[in-house]
Amino acid sequence: MLRTHQTLLDQMKISDAEIQSRLELAALSLSHFELLKDVLPLINSQIDSIVERFYISQLAIDEIAVLIGDVDTLNRLKGAQHQYILDLFSGQYDSTYVNNRLRIGMVHKRIGVEPKLYLSAISSLKLILFDVLDNSVVDTDVLVETKEALDKLFYFDTTLVFDTYISSMISELELAKKKTEMYANSLEVKVSERTVQLEELAKKDPLTGINNQRAMRELAGILLSSVARRKASFSLIYFDIDNFKQVNDQHGHLKGDEVLKVISECIRQHVRESDVPCRYGGDEFCIMLPDAETQSAQSVAERIVASFAEVYPDFSLSMGVVETGPEQHMSLDEMITIADKKMYQAKTLKGSRIIT
Ligand SMILES: Nc1nc2c(ncn2[C@@H]2O[C@H](COP(=O)(O)OP(=O)(O)OP(=O)(O)O)[C@@H](O)[C@H]2O)c(=O)[nH]1
């Protein structure tokens, strides 16, 4: 149930039995109730002057004057205090009385009245009430016992007010803890999302967006063991752009970058989902083709050459294609060494060439 749908008594689990036990702890008995009730007419007759005296004493304390702040608040407080003083002498210290005391504690906590100020106010009110009793109750025994009853009742009230202070502070702490936990959880989610993004980025070549050599090596291990298990073929295309240095030298680095991006796009367009293209370094590219024999790798290579030539008819590519499997499989480095040799063989010929 929402806190706002519960009384403070419910929130703080103060039952009638608990009230009874607290009254006993304060050593308050029915005879004390009667004594307090007996002086109600006397208190009632002087209530306005008691409230005035109380606020004169309170407003003399700067911290309290600042907290009260304005005349409307002061008048509202005077009204509440008027009722509180009459409640003190009502002789009825039941759940309604207790709930009102708890509310006072809550209000004090909310508006920032520190316990030391609350205690000083109680002490000041007690002195004023004692003074009234001293001046009007003739029977010395009754006077002493009434003052003792009032003293005990203030003690009873103070424990209630302090309990609301503590309960309210615990609620604030729990709320702060909840907020911190929520913040920590959201940070954890952000960090893990960012970690995934960074891991992805660390595997990509920033210029072309295809895998870098590191990612290719990681994936090669997985792909080669998969084809070995399935006794399948595995091909590799390795190539670079002929005289790429001249592109940079003659047309500038930006033009060179653009050519590298176009090649990557051509590769993307002509490989299968299961193939793994990669920028091996500089102007060298590598494509891993699981479950592909030389012939299908060669036709992929031809399609890349053709689409690149559509954009850059003056540039040529030198390619080496190597196949491994289906029974025995080479390592990635062994394949690259062979493909690299074939690529250099292609370079010795004019135009785009694919050596298988
Ligand atoms: N624009 C651009 N150029 C790059 C990049 N990475 C490497 N290069 C250049 O690519 C060129 C590669 O030159 P070489 O290794 O001599 O190769 P080549 O000029 O293609 O010569 P051959 O391989 O013999 O045909 C160098 O000039 C590098 O500076 C890049 O990210 N962007």
Ligand as a Chemical Component Dictionary entry (heavy atoms), coordinates in Angstrom:
data_LIG
# 
_chem_comp.id                   LIG 
_chem_comp.type                 NON-POLYMER 
_chem_comp.pdbx_formal_charge   0 
_chem_comp.three_letter_code    LIG 
# 
loop_
_chem_comp_atom.comp_id 
_chem_comp_atom.atom_id 
_chem_comp_atom.alt_atom_id 
_chem_comp_atom.type_symbol 
_chem_comp_atom.charge 
_chem_comp_atom.model_Cartn_x 
_chem_comp_atom.model_Cartn_y 
_chem_comp_atom.model_Cartn_z 
_chem_comp_atom.pdbx_ordinal 
LIG N1  N1  N 0 45.122 6.819  -49.012 1  
LIG C1  C1  C 0 45.590 5.861  -48.285 2  
LIG N2  N2  N 0 46.739 5.285  -48.553 3  
LIG C2  C2  C 0 47.210 4.273  -47.798 4  
LIG C3  C3  C 0 46.493 3.834  -46.676 5  
LIG N3  N3  N 0 47.190 2.812  -46.096 6  
LIG C4  C4  C 0 48.297 2.655  -46.854 7  
LIG N4  N4  N 0 48.293 3.522  -47.849 8  
LIG C5  C5  C 0 49.307 3.703  -48.899 9  
LIG O1  O1  O 0 49.257 2.603  -49.776 10 
LIG C6  C6  C 0 50.500 2.589  -50.462 11 
LIG C7  C7  C 0 50.933 1.190  -50.652 12 
LIG O2  O2  O 0 52.111 1.245  -51.377 13 
LIG P1  P1  P 0 52.955 -0.008 -51.833 14 
LIG O3  O3  O 0 52.948 -0.995 -50.653 15 
LIG O4  O4  O 0 54.246 0.451  -52.327 16 
LIG O5  O5  O 0 52.080 -0.665 -52.903 17 
LIG P2  P2  P 0 51.759 -0.211 -54.402 18 
LIG O6  O6  O 0 52.057 1.235  -54.612 19 
LIG O7  O7  O 0 50.345 -0.594 -54.608 20 
LIG O8  O8  O 0 52.712 -1.066 -55.189 21 
LIG P3  P3  P 0 52.469 -2.536 -55.643 22 
LIG O9  O9  O 0 51.899 -3.249 -54.460 23 
LIG O10 O10 O 0 53.799 -3.073 -55.979 24 
LIG O11 O11 O 0 51.524 -2.486 -56.766 25 
LIG C8  C8  C 0 51.475 3.438  -49.624 26 
LIG O12 O12 O 0 51.741 4.640  -50.328 27 
LIG C9  C9  C 0 50.691 3.754  -48.364 28 
LIG O13 O13 O 0 51.001 5.042  -47.859 29 
LIG C10 C10 C 0 45.266 4.478  -46.364 30 
LIG O14 O14 O 0 44.555 4.157  -45.398 31 
LIG N5  N5  N 0 44.852 5.488  -47.185 32 
# 
loop_
_chem_comp_bond.comp_id 
_chem_comp_bond.atom_id_1 
_chem_comp_bond.atom_id_2 
_chem_comp_bond.value_order 
_chem_comp_bond.pdbx_ordinal 
LIG N1  C1  SING 1  
LIG C1  N2  DOUB 2  
LIG C1  N5  SING 3  
LIG N2  C2  SING 4  
LIG C2  C3  DOUB 5  
LIG C2  N4  SING 6  
LIG C3  N3  SING 7  
LIG C3  C10 SING 8  
LIG N3  C4  DOUB 9  
LIG C4  N4  SING 10 
LIG N4  C5  SING 11 
LIG C5  O1  SING 12 
LIG C5  C9  SING 13 
LIG O1  C6  SING 14 
LIG C6  C7  SING 15 
LIG C6  C8  SING 16 
LIG C7  O2  SING 17 
LIG O2  P1  SING 18 
LIG P1  O3  DOUB 19 
LIG P1  O4  SING 20 
LIG P1  O5  SING 21 
LIG O5  P2  SING 22 
LIG P2  O6  DOUB 23 
LIG P2  O7  SING 24 
LIG P2  O8  SING 25 
LIG O8  P3  SING 26 
LIG P3  O9  DOUB 27 
LIG P3  O10 SING 28 
LIG P3  O11 SING 29 
LIG C8  O12 SING 30 
LIG C8  C9  SING 31 
LIG C9  O13 SING 32 
LIG C10 O14 DOUB 33 
LIG C10 N5  SING 34 
# 
